Amino acid sequence: MLYEFFFDLSANRIDWIIWKILAFIGLSLLSAFVIHGILIRATTLHAEETFPLRYKILMLHSILGAVILLNILWFCTVWLNDEHHFNWGSFKFERSNIYWLLSPIIISHLVLIGFYSWVRSSILKVF
């Protein structure tokens, strides 16, 4: 069940792809916040005046960690599926399109990039 959900590239139903998109976005954001919690516990934040800035910088690091985990998942998905699934040169408007099947991972990357740029812009507002 979990293998089919995370690594299988079949588009039997559209609602399955939508659930995968929502789950991948949720899991990538959850992993960013878990990594952020681990980084906060691992580092000592002594000065109270620099705490908000260091908190946001650690959030940038945790988002990058979540992107690395998502890239590992993407690599495993491509590696575990055979070469016959991947026809990168053609873009057919059907459910077997590789870009449609990889859309949960691609959209999760876009959400993490948007979250990264939002945190980065909030850091730049301080200066």
KOLZA-687594 format. One record per residue (C-alpha): x, y, z. Coordinates in nm, 4 decimals. Layout:
+----------+----------+----------+
:       c1 :       c2 :       c3 :
+----------+----------+----------+
:        X :        Y :        Z :
...
+----------+----------+----------+
// end
This chain:
+----------+----------+----------+
:       c1 :       c2 :       c3 :
+----------+----------+----------+
:   0.0000 :   0.0000 :   0.0000 :
:   0.2718 :   0.2493 :   0.0933 :
:   0.4880 :   0.1413 :  -0.2001 :
:   0.1993 :   0.2048 :  -0.4379 :
:   0.1305 :   0.5413 :  -0.2816 :
:   0.4855 :   0.6743 :  -0.2825 :
:   0.6679 :   0.4995 :  -0.5647 :
:   0.4159 :   0.3621 :  -0.8150 :
:   0.3624 :   0.5598 :  -1.1337 :
:   0.0166 :   0.4547 :  -1.2376 :
:  -0.2767 :   0.6855 :  -1.2907 :
:  -0.5799 :   0.4675 :  -1.2547 :
:  -0.7926 :   0.7368 :  -1.0952 :
:  -0.7623 :   1.1125 :  -1.0882 :
:  -0.8676 :   1.1365 :  -0.7232 :
:  -0.5671 :   0.9167 :  -0.6334 :
:  -0.3334 :   1.1739 :  -0.7911 :
:  -0.5079 :   1.4566 :  -0.6040 :
:  -0.4687 :   1.2699 :  -0.2737 :
:  -0.1035 :   1.2113 :  -0.3572 :
:  -0.0552 :   1.5831 :  -0.4263 :
:  -0.2118 :   1.6799 :  -0.0930 :
:  -0.0205 :   1.4110 :   0.0960 :
:   0.3141 :   1.5030 :  -0.0584 :
:   0.2615 :   1.8717 :   0.0204 :
:   0.1623 :   1.7866 :   0.3766 :
:   0.4494 :   1.5452 :   0.4291 :
:   0.7071 :   1.7840 :   0.2852 :
:   0.5876 :   2.0692 :   0.5094 :
:   0.5701 :   1.8339 :   0.8074 :
:   0.9249 :   1.7156 :   0.7428 :
:   1.0413 :   2.0780 :   0.7220 :
:   0.8862 :   2.1548 :   1.0608 :
:   1.0261 :   1.8355 :   1.2177 :
:   1.3730 :   1.9187 :   1.0893 :
:   1.3239 :   2.2717 :   1.2204 :
:   1.2342 :   2.1393 :   1.5639 :
:   1.5441 :   1.9194 :   1.5650 :
:   1.7636 :   2.2123 :   1.4591 :
:   1.6162 :   2.4378 :   1.7281 :
:   1.6861 :   2.1749 :   1.9937 :
:   2.0350 :   2.1062 :   1.8600 :
:   2.1480 :   2.4685 :   1.8553 :
:   2.1687 :   2.6966 :   2.1517 :
:   2.0047 :   3.0338 :   2.1073 :
:   2.1516 :   3.2474 :   2.3841 :
:   2.0930 :   3.6074 :   2.2827 :
:   1.7299 :   3.7086 :   2.2951 :
:   1.7728 :   3.9952 :   2.0507 :
:   1.8914 :   3.7659 :   1.7708 :
:   1.6446 :   3.4848 :   1.8415 :
:   1.3852 :   3.5765 :   1.5716 :
:   1.6530 :   3.6099 :   1.3067 :
:   1.8260 :   3.2838 :   1.3959 :
:   1.4872 :   3.1128 :   1.4174 :
:   1.4113 :   3.2133 :   1.0584 :
:   1.7589 :   3.1189 :   0.9367 :
:   1.7139 :   2.7741 :   1.0905 :
:   1.3799 :   2.7549 :   0.9111 :
:   1.5618 :   2.8135 :   0.5810 :
:   1.7977 :   2.5274 :   0.6646 :
:   1.5084 :   2.2996 :   0.7524 :
:   1.3309 :   2.3787 :   0.4239 :
:   1.6484 :   2.2879 :   0.2383 :
:   1.6607 :   1.9616 :   0.4354 :
:   1.3028 :   1.8861 :   0.3335 :
:   1.3923 :   1.9553 :  -0.0306 :
:   1.6820 :   1.7105 :  -0.0009 :
:   1.4464 :   1.4451 :   0.1395 :
:   1.2016 :   1.5134 :  -0.1427 :
:   1.4835 :   1.4796 :  -0.3973 :
:   1.5776 :   1.1431 :  -0.2458 :
:   1.2146 :   1.0346 :  -0.2828 :
:   1.2148 :   1.1549 :  -0.6438 :
:   1.5352 :   0.9609 :  -0.7148 :
:   1.3913 :   0.6442 :  -0.5590 :
:   1.0729 :   0.6832 :  -0.7620 :
:   1.2664 :   0.7136 :  -1.0871 :
:   1.5056 :   0.4350 :  -0.9910 :
:   1.2404 :   0.1843 :  -0.8791 :
:   1.0316 :   0.2328 :  -1.1928 :
:   1.1732 :   0.1034 :  -1.5159 :
:   1.2836 :   0.3074 :  -1.8134 :
:   0.9700 :   0.2269 :  -2.0118 :
:   0.7670 :   0.4694 :  -1.7977 :
:   0.9811 :   0.7652 :  -1.8866 :
:   0.9385 :   0.9302 :  -2.2225 :
:   1.0655 :   1.2747 :  -2.1329 :
:   1.0549 :   1.4072 :  -2.4890 :
:   0.6826 :   1.3785 :  -2.5578 :
:   0.3998 :   1.5639 :  -2.3902 :
:   0.0733 :   1.3827 :  -2.4553 :
:  -0.2434 :   1.5036 :  -2.2860 :
:  -0.3383 :   1.1774 :  -2.1220 :
:  -0.3155 :   1.0217 :  -1.7790 :
:  -0.0034 :   0.8214 :  -1.8601 :
:   0.1971 :   1.1414 :  -1.9102 :
:   0.5103 :   1.1272 :  -1.6949 :
:   0.4790 :   1.4931 :  -1.5956 :
:   0.1260 :   1.4304 :  -1.4691 :
:   0.2424 :   1.1252 :  -1.2750 :
:   0.5305 :   1.3167 :  -1.1166 :
:   0.3132 :   1.6219 :  -1.0431 :
:   0.2803 :   1.5471 :  -0.6677 :
:   0.6576 :   1.5691 :  -0.6255 :
:   0.6872 :   1.8700 :  -0.8572 :
:   0.4092 :   2.0597 :  -0.6785 :
:   0.5652 :   1.9772 :  -0.3411 :
:   0.8909 :   2.1255 :  -0.4655 :
:   0.7085 :   2.4405 :  -0.5768 :
:   0.5383 :   2.4745 :  -0.2373 :
:   0.8714 :   2.4397 :  -0.0570 :
:   1.0320 :   2.6935 :  -0.2924 :
:   0.7472 :   2.9366 :  -0.2219 :
:   0.7801 :   2.8799 :   0.1522 :
:   1.1577 :   2.9321 :   0.1269 :
:   1.1186 :   3.2604 :  -0.0605 :
:   0.8550 :   3.3797 :   0.1897 :
:   1.0856 :   3.3106 :   0.4873 :
:   1.3798 :   3.4632 :   0.3022 :
:   1.1854 :   3.7806 :   0.2247 :
:   1.0834 :   3.8095 :   0.5894 :
:   1.4523 :   3.7889 :   0.6850 :
:   1.5433 :   4.0564 :   0.4307 :
:   1.2749 :   4.2884 :   0.5699 :
:   1.4627 :   4.2962 :   0.8981 :
:   1.7672 :   4.4436 :   0.7276 :
+----------+----------+----------+
// end
